[in-house]
Amino acid sequence: MIRFVVEGTAVPKQRPRISKRQAYTPKKTRDYEERVRRAFRSSYYGFTPIFPKDTPVKAYIDIVQQIPKSWSNSKTIRAERGEIVPTSRNGDLDNIAKSILDALNGLVYEDDCQVTVLFITKRYGVDPYAAVRFEEDY
């Protein structure tokens, strides 16, 4: 099992931009994908646990978004308890998962097409982060 935490706000994968000569990934997406790789490498320094090419992989991603500072005390407490969940802030879950899974190609698995089960949640918390876990899908 592989597990690690990416500190900070999760960034959804943005569509490629097209210039006159080429397509490129926007800087915000590139920066977040690099943050994901650094978080993984800091947890598994000097060791790259790549799942072999034909191995199916389960991925679990828990996204915690920061509670807005403008919210009242009672609303903040309700969000901390899980009574209020994010439904409109910081991108779609599938695009956030895409950023994380793409960033880990060649590190956790050969290619993210090996992911056969994806379980992702989004909730509020005091500090934003993404908790990521992988295991073999038997």
C-alpha positions in Angstrom: 0.0 0.0 0.0 1.2 3.5 -0.8 -0.1 6.5 1.0 0.9 10.2 1.2 -0.6 13.7 1.7 -0.4 16.6 -0.7 -0.6 19.8 1.4 -2.5 22.8 0.1 -5.5 23.3 -2.1 -6.1 20.7 -4.8 -6.1 22.0 -8.3 -8.3 20.5 -11.1 -6.6 19.5 -14.4 -7.1 22.3 -16.9 -7.6 21.8 -20.6 -4.5 22.1 -22.7 -3.8 25.5 -24.2 -3.0 25.9 -27.8 -0.4 28.3 -29.2 0.4 28.8 -32.9 2.8 25.8 -32.9 1.9 23.5 -30.0 -0.4 22.5 -27.2 0.8 22.9 -23.7 -0.4 22.3 -20.1 -1.3 25.5 -18.2 1.2 26.6 -15.5 -1.3 26.2 -12.6 -1.8 22.5 -13.5 1.9 21.9 -14.1 2.7 23.4 -10.7 0.1 21.3 -8.9 1.3 18.1 -10.6 4.8 18.9 -9.5 3.6 19.4 -5.9 1.9 16.0 -6.0 5.2 14.4 -7.3 7.2 16.1 -4.5 4.8 15.0 -1.8 5.0 11.4 -3.1 8.8 11.5 -3.3 9.2 13.0 0.2 7.2 10.1 1.5 9.0 7.4 -0.5 12.5 9.0 -0.8 14.9 6.8 -2.7 12.2 4.1 -3.3 9.9 4.1 -6.3 7.1 1.5 -5.7 5.9 1.2 -9.2 3.1 -1.3 -9.7 4.1 -3.5 -12.6 2.6 -2.6 -16.1 -0.3 -5.1 -16.1 -1.2 -4.7 -12.4 -4.7 -3.3 -11.6 -4.6 -0.5 -9.0 -7.2 0.9 -6.6 -6.9 4.6 -5.9 -8.4 6.5 -3.0 -8.3 10.3 -2.9 -9.7 12.4 -0.1 -9.9 16.1 -0.9 -10.2 18.5 2.0 -11.0 22.1 1.1 -10.5 25.0 3.4 -13.6 26.3 5.2 -14.2 29.9 3.9 -13.0 32.5 6.5 -16.1 34.6 5.8 -18.4 31.9 7.2 -20.1 32.4 10.6 -19.0 30.4 13.6 -22.0 28.1 13.6 -21.6 27.4 9.8 -17.9 26.7 10.3 -18.7 24.2 13.1 -21.3 22.5 10.9 -18.7 22.2 8.1 -16.1 20.7 10.5 -18.7 18.1 11.5 -19.4 17.2 7.9 -22.9 18.5 7.9 -22.0 20.9 5.1 -19.9 19.6 2.2 -18.4 21.5 -0.7 -20.5 21.5 -3.9 -19.3 24.4 -5.9 -15.8 25.4 -4.9 -12.5 24.5 -6.5 -13.4 22.3 -9.5 -14.9 19.0 -10.3 -13.7 15.9 -8.5 -12.9 14.1 -11.8 -10.6 16.9 -12.8 -8.9 17.0 -9.5 -8.4 13.2 -9.7 -7.0 13.6 -13.2 -4.3 16.0 -11.9 -3.2 13.7 -9.2 -3.3 10.5 -11.3 -1.5 12.0 -14.2 1.2 13.4 -12.0 2.0 9.9 -10.7 2.6 8.2 -14.1 5.9 6.5 -13.9 6.2 6.8 -10.2 3.4 4.8 -8.6 2.3 2.9 -11.8 3.5 2.8 -15.4 0.3 4.6 -16.6 -2.9 5.8 -14.8 -4.9 3.5 -17.1 -4.0 0.8 -14.6 -6.4 2.4 -12.1 -9.4 0.1 -12.1 -11.1 1.5 -9.0 -11.2 5.2 -8.1 -12.8 6.4 -4.8 -12.7 10.1 -4.3 -14.3 12.3 -1.6 -14.5 16.1 -1.1 -15.2 17.7 2.3 -14.3 20.8 4.4 -11.5 21.1 6.9 -9.4 23.7 8.7 -6.4 23.2 6.3 -6.7 22.1 2.7 -4.9 18.9 1.5 -5.3 15.8 -0.6 -4.8 12.4 1.1 -3.8 9.8 -1.6 -3.7 6.0 -1.2 -3.0 3.2 -3.7 -3.2 -0.6 -3.4 -3.3 -3.5 -5.8 -6.7 -4.5 -7.0 -6.8 -8.2 -6.6 
